[in-house]
Amino acid sequence: MDGVKIPTRTEAMVEMPRAGAMDQGRSGEGRIELECLGQQTRVVRSISHQPLKLLAPRTHGRAAAVYATTFGGGLVAGDSIQIDLSAGPRTTALFTTQSATKVFRSVNGRGCRQSLRATLADDAFLAVWPDPIICFTGAIYDQQQQFDLAPTASLLLVDALSSGRRARGERWAFSRYQSRNQIRINNKLALTDAMTLDESDGPIDAPFRGGRFECLATVILIGPAIEPHAPAILQAAQSAPLQRRAATLCSASRIPAGLILRLLGPTTEHVTQTIRTLLTPITALLGNDPWTRKW
């Protein structure tokens, strides 16, 4: 790639939070465009508006990496984050967060929300693997993610939630958490996966809800790049011995051209490590393990 000029465009607006921003909320938008240039994927356009910030450090492998963060490291009541991501043909990329996203308490019943819409062209592979969400006491959070895949595109999605600030005694103490993931392939609905945890339905830390666990995660893998590895991942997930009060619970289900994993564990680190182990063949598609220096 020496001597090749890569067209890029990056815009950012970052401001100090206004007085009363905790009560007023903020709206942030972002757009990412990825293209395959030679043998490497590059971020050719990145736009973000406060409180959202998108970071795209130069990588050494064939995959591009984009890190999302928010000013102050969290979301306050009224915040609304919207991100559009476009992955061109033959691109390989990781979309993640700089750290865990903290969701602060709601104010007057107002929560915050995040949405991601990603479009994947033919032969693109996108790994969406943010750190787990951390909802504080009284928080209200809504997350909507939509993925539009070309017939030969592939997706890895990790959607994880922490129990809260355990060190402060906040376990499953938020008011409401909603997450909805929708995947369309060739303009046809392939999968919708949704979860709601609402304190109005009963204690979220009840034995058959959050219970004794501190982190839950849903992992969705779909597409032709995933399919050859799906049987081995399924077998590994199902081969764990059944134990009474096991530290980690994992279920696996096949879907057309992929599978879904659901995990419950004692810590976010433990759940992340379990996912990393199960998905070793998939993370290899990125050219390197992005979590080696993180966990």
DODRENDREN-267076 format. One record per residue (C-alpha): residue number from 0; residue in three letters; x negated, y negated, z. Coordinates in Angstrom, 3 decimals. Layout:
! DODRENDREN-267076
 resi resn       c1       c2       c3
  NUM  Ala        X        Y        Z
...
END
This chain:
! DODRENDREN-267076
 resi resn       c1       c2       c3
    0  Met    0.000    0.000    0.000
    1  Asp   -3.085   -2.272    0.005
    2  Gly   -2.568   -5.308   -2.171
    3  Val    1.196   -4.811   -2.395
    4  Lys    3.253   -7.740   -1.208
    5  Ile    6.276   -6.620    0.764
    6  Pro    9.234   -9.003    0.570
    7  Thr   10.603   -9.632    4.023
    8  Arg   12.913  -12.108    5.613
    9  Thr   13.253  -12.559    9.339
   10  Glu   15.430  -15.110   11.051
   11  Ala   16.045  -15.436   14.758
   12  Met   17.801  -17.857   17.036
   13  Val   16.896  -17.545   20.695
   14  Glu   18.075  -20.041   23.278
   15  Met   17.974  -20.305   27.040
   16  Pro   21.327  -19.229   28.516
   17  Arg   23.666  -22.070   29.305
   18  Ala   24.889  -22.792   32.784
   19  Gly   27.926  -20.630   33.353
   20  Ala   27.000  -18.208   30.563
   21  Met   27.665  -15.331   32.946
   22  Asp   31.322  -16.359   32.842
   23  Gln   31.613  -17.621   29.282
   24  Gly   29.967  -14.821   27.331
   25  Arg   28.056  -15.079   24.081
   26  Ser   28.399  -13.785   20.550
   27  Gly   25.399  -12.359   18.732
   28  Glu   25.121  -10.987   15.211
   29  Gly   22.363   -9.101   13.464
   30  Arg   21.593   -7.613   10.076
   31  Ile   18.898   -5.163    9.060
   32  Glu   18.017   -4.049    5.541
   33  Leu   15.636   -1.154    4.901
   34  Glu   13.948   -0.171    1.661
   35  Cys   11.494    2.526    0.672
   36  Leu    8.361    0.947   -0.796
   37  Gly    5.945    3.568   -2.057
   38  Gln    5.885    6.277    0.601
   39  Gln    6.866    4.022    3.508
   40  Thr   10.096    2.490    4.745
   41  Arg    9.969   -1.221    5.426
   42  Val   12.324   -3.707    7.033
   43  Val   12.823   -6.157    4.177
   44  Arg   15.375   -8.295    5.979
   45  Ser   16.073   -8.869    9.648
   46  Ile   18.433  -11.525   10.969
   47  Ser   19.465  -11.937   14.596
   48  His   21.286  -14.587   16.594
   49  Gln   21.065  -15.157   20.326
   50  Pro   21.666  -13.296   22.612
   51  Leu   20.660  -10.490   20.229
   52  Lys   17.065  -10.075   19.133
   53  Leu   15.784   -7.497   16.639
   54  Leu   12.135   -6.436   16.696
   55  Ala   10.522   -4.561   13.814
   56  Pro    6.899   -3.723   14.671
   57  Arg    4.626   -2.324   11.979
   58  Thr    4.494    1.471   12.185
   59  His    1.769    3.859   11.034
   60  Gly    4.013    6.630    9.722
   61  Arg    6.466    6.709    6.853
   62  Ala    9.388    5.640    9.054
   63  Ala   10.368    2.119   10.005
   64  Ala   11.375    1.278   13.577
   65  Val   13.798   -1.397   14.731
   66  Tyr   14.262   -2.290   18.401
   67  Ala   17.323   -4.179   19.606
   68  Thr   17.282   -6.217   22.785
   69  Thr   19.352   -8.962   24.368
   70  Phe   18.197  -12.143   26.036
   71  Gly   18.093  -11.356   29.734
   72  Gly   18.135   -7.610   29.092
   73  Gly   21.861   -7.145   29.448
   74  Leu   25.422   -8.036   28.516
   75  Val   27.671  -10.308   30.536
   76  Ala   31.429  -10.728   30.485
   77  Gly   32.607  -11.988   27.119
   78  Asp   29.484  -10.962   25.212
   79  Ser   30.042   -9.499   21.760
   80  Ile   27.168   -8.003   19.761
   81  Gln   27.643   -6.982   16.125
   82  Ile   24.935   -5.338   14.032
   83  Asp   25.015   -4.324   10.371
   84  Leu   22.330   -1.962    9.113
   85  Ser   21.722   -0.979    5.512
   86  Ala   19.348    1.906    4.738
   87  Gly   18.378    2.158    1.093
   88  Pro   17.659    5.340   -0.891
   89  Arg   14.944    7.636    0.542
   90  Thr   14.442    5.488    3.635
   91  Thr   13.524    6.950    7.018
   92  Ala   14.100    4.858   10.117
   93  Leu   14.590    4.764   13.865
   94  Phe   17.029    2.305   15.425
   95  Thr   16.647    2.072   19.192
   96  Thr   16.493   -0.382   22.086
   97  Gln   13.547   -1.991   23.819
   98  Ser   14.901   -0.770   27.166
   99  Ala   18.158    0.315   28.750
  100  Thr   21.071   -2.057   28.129
  101  Lys   22.501   -3.337   31.406
  102  Val   26.195   -4.200   31.503
  103  Phe   27.001   -6.706   34.245
  104  Arg   30.286   -6.922   36.141
  105  Ser   33.396   -8.105   34.347
  106  Val   34.826  -11.538   35.113
  107  Asn   38.602  -12.020   35.334
  108  Gly   39.128   -8.710   33.560
  109  Arg   36.900   -9.654   30.614
  110  Gly   34.305   -7.129   29.548
  111  Cys   31.732   -7.025   26.777
  112  Arg   31.355   -5.080   23.574
  113  Gln   28.824   -3.890   21.028
  114  Ser   29.415   -2.690   17.502
  115  Leu   27.121   -1.122   14.931
  116  Arg   27.942   -0.462   11.310
  117  Ala   25.332    1.437    9.321
  118  Thr   25.369    2.302    5.630
  119  Leu   23.033    5.071    4.471
  120  Ala   22.218    5.544    0.781
  121  Asp   21.217    8.829   -0.880
  122  Asp   18.411   10.781    0.845
  123  Ala   18.203    8.267    3.696
  124  Phe   17.570    9.540    7.221
  125  Leu   18.483    7.348   10.180
  126  Ala   17.912    8.155   13.854
  127  Val   20.016    5.981   16.180
  128  Trp   18.621    6.675   19.631
  129  Pro   19.017    3.796   22.122
  130  Asp   18.224    4.060   25.807
  131  Pro   21.226    4.958   27.979
  132  Ile   23.732    2.242   28.874
  133  Ile   23.689    1.184   32.554
  134  Cys   27.046   -0.162   33.738
  135  Phe   27.028   -2.137   36.996
  136  Thr   29.858   -2.059   39.526
  137  Gly   33.040   -3.480   38.006
  138  Ala   31.665   -3.548   34.463
  139  Ile   33.908   -3.182   31.399
  140  Tyr   32.160   -2.056   28.223
  141  Asp   33.390   -1.155   24.744
  142  Gln   31.186    0.312   22.029
  143  Gln   32.180    0.967   18.426
  144  Gln   29.802    2.587   15.918
  145  Gln   30.613    3.393   12.311
  146  Phe   28.344    5.213    9.872
  147  Asp   28.978    5.390    6.139
  148  Leu   26.795    8.085    4.569
  149  Ala   26.088    8.880    0.946
  150  Pro   26.482   12.615    0.173
  151  Thr   22.748   13.336    0.663
  152  Ala   22.128   11.011    3.634
  153  Ser   21.443   12.333    7.155
  154  Leu   22.052   10.951   10.633
  155  Leu   20.862   11.627   14.173
  156  Leu   22.906    9.786   16.801
  157  Val   22.261    9.839   20.555
  158  Asp   24.918    8.134   22.689
  159  Ala   24.001    8.204   26.403
  160  Leu   25.364    6.669   29.600
  161  Ser   23.749    6.384   33.040
  162  Ser   25.755    6.601   36.264
  163  Gly   24.650    3.068   37.192
  164  Arg   22.216    1.542   39.672
  165  Arg   21.675    4.576   41.882
  166  Ala   19.068    2.821   44.040
  167  Arg   21.736    0.292   45.054
  168  Gly   24.322    2.977   45.732
  169  Glu   26.257    2.239   42.524
  170  Arg   27.270    5.594   41.055
  171  Trp   29.983    5.691   38.400
  172  Ala   31.303    2.448   39.927
  173  Phe   32.133    0.592   36.709
  174  Ser   35.737   -0.223   35.771
  175  Arg   35.875    1.092   32.212
  176  Tyr   33.531    2.516   29.590
  177  Gln   34.630    3.228   26.036
  178  Ser   32.597    4.613   23.172
  179  Arg   33.805    5.525   19.695
  180  Asn   31.616    6.960   16.934
  181  Gln   32.960    7.447   13.435
  182  Ile   31.116    9.037   10.530
  183  Arg   32.235    8.908    6.917
  184  Ile   30.561   10.819    4.103
  185  Asn   31.155    9.760    0.523
  186  Asn   34.017    7.522    1.748
  187  Lys   35.768   10.432    3.481
  188  Leu   36.166   10.744    7.234
  189  Ala   33.859   13.499    8.507
  190  Leu   33.917   12.989   12.274
  191  Thr   35.376   10.796   14.991
  192  Asp   34.082   11.223   18.525
  193  Ala   35.487    9.034   21.301
  194  Met   35.205    8.897   25.079
  195  Thr   36.858    6.712   27.704
  196  Leu   36.013    6.612   31.409
  197  Asp   38.481    4.374   33.223
  198  Glu   38.773    3.986   36.986
  199  Ser   42.543    3.567   36.568
  200  Asp   42.640    7.284   35.711
  201  Gly   40.996    8.183   39.016
  202  Pro   37.512    8.017   40.548
  203  Ile   34.883    8.277   37.819
  204  Asp   32.563   10.106   40.227
  205  Ala   35.191   12.830   40.798
  206  Pro   33.866   16.424   40.558
  207  Phe   35.307   17.034   37.101
  208  Arg   34.191   13.658   35.730
  209  Gly   30.776   12.150   36.578
  210  Gly   30.519   14.281   39.685
  211  Arg   27.021   15.095   40.897
  212  Phe   25.390   14.149   37.586
  213  Glu   23.617   10.870   36.866
  214  Cys   23.531   10.818   33.068
  215  Leu   25.666   12.100   30.220
  216  Ala   24.831   12.146   26.544
  217  Thr   26.412   13.060   23.232
  218  Val   24.129   13.979   20.336
  219  Ile   25.486   14.153   16.782
  220  Leu   23.408   15.576   13.945
  221  Ile   24.738   15.657   10.415
  222  Gly   23.435   15.787    6.853
  223  Pro   21.281   17.921    4.536
  224  Ala   18.019   17.002    6.279
  225  Ile   19.557   18.280    9.532
  226  Glu   21.258   21.434    8.269
  227  Pro   18.130   23.658    7.952
  228  His   17.282   23.029   11.616
  229  Ala   20.811   23.306   13.021
  230  Pro   20.808   27.100   13.670
  231  Ala   17.570   26.941   15.698
  232  Ile   18.764   23.951   17.733
  233  Leu   22.099   25.663   18.350
  234  Gln   20.382   28.843   19.512
  235  Ala   18.029   26.935   21.818
  236  Ala   20.928   25.028   23.376
  237  Gln   23.008   28.178   23.893
  238  Ser   20.177   30.387   25.158
  239  Ala   19.698   28.559   28.454
  240  Pro   20.581   30.903   31.333
  241  Leu   23.837   30.212   33.163
  242  Gln   23.208   29.178   36.749
  243  Arg   25.490   28.056   39.529
  244  Arg   25.131   24.288   40.023
  245  Ala   22.501   24.070   37.300
  246  Ala   20.606   20.791   37.201
  247  Thr   21.468   20.280   33.536
  248  Leu   24.494   21.376   31.549
  249  Cys   24.387   21.543   27.761
  250  Ser   27.010   22.592   25.243
  251  Ala   26.604   22.868   21.489
  252  Ser   29.169   23.048   18.701
  253  Arg   28.714   23.450   14.971
  254  Ile   30.300   20.992   12.556
  255  Pro   30.028   20.985    8.752
  256  Ala   26.384   20.252    7.854
  257  Gly   25.397   19.687   11.459
  258  Leu   26.236   20.043   15.137
  259  Ile   27.204   18.187   18.319
  260  Leu   25.408   18.504   21.653
  261  Arg   26.776   17.309   24.980
  262  Leu   24.551   17.070   28.042
  263  Leu   24.883   16.246   31.731
  264  Gly   21.783   15.890   33.882
  265  Pro   20.323   14.667   37.194
  266  Thr   18.410   11.694   35.731
  267  Thr   18.204    9.789   32.457
  268  Glu   14.597   10.912   32.118
  269  His   15.575   14.572   32.475
  270  Val   18.358   14.312   29.918
  271  Thr   16.095   12.456   27.490
  272  Gln   13.362   15.061   27.866
  273  Thr   15.860   17.879   27.270
  274  Ile   17.091   16.175   24.094
  275  Arg   13.516   15.603   22.929
  276  Thr   12.714   19.278   23.396
  277  Leu   15.799   20.446   21.536
  278  Leu   15.301   17.983   18.696
  279  Thr   11.585   18.491   18.080
  280  Pro   12.179   19.576   14.437
  281  Ile   14.339   16.501   13.846
  282  Thr   11.999   13.918   15.378
  283  Ala    9.301   15.378   13.138
  284  Leu   11.272   13.930   10.219
  285  Leu   10.252   10.495   11.487
  286  Gly    6.582   11.407   11.069
  287  Asn    5.857   11.072   14.800
  288  Asp    7.589   11.336   18.154
  289  Pro    8.709    7.798   19.082
  290  Trp    9.136    8.760   22.738
  291  Thr    5.564    9.937   23.419
  292  Arg    4.598    6.620   25.040
  293  Lys    8.028    5.842   26.476
  294  Trp    8.863    8.761   28.756
END
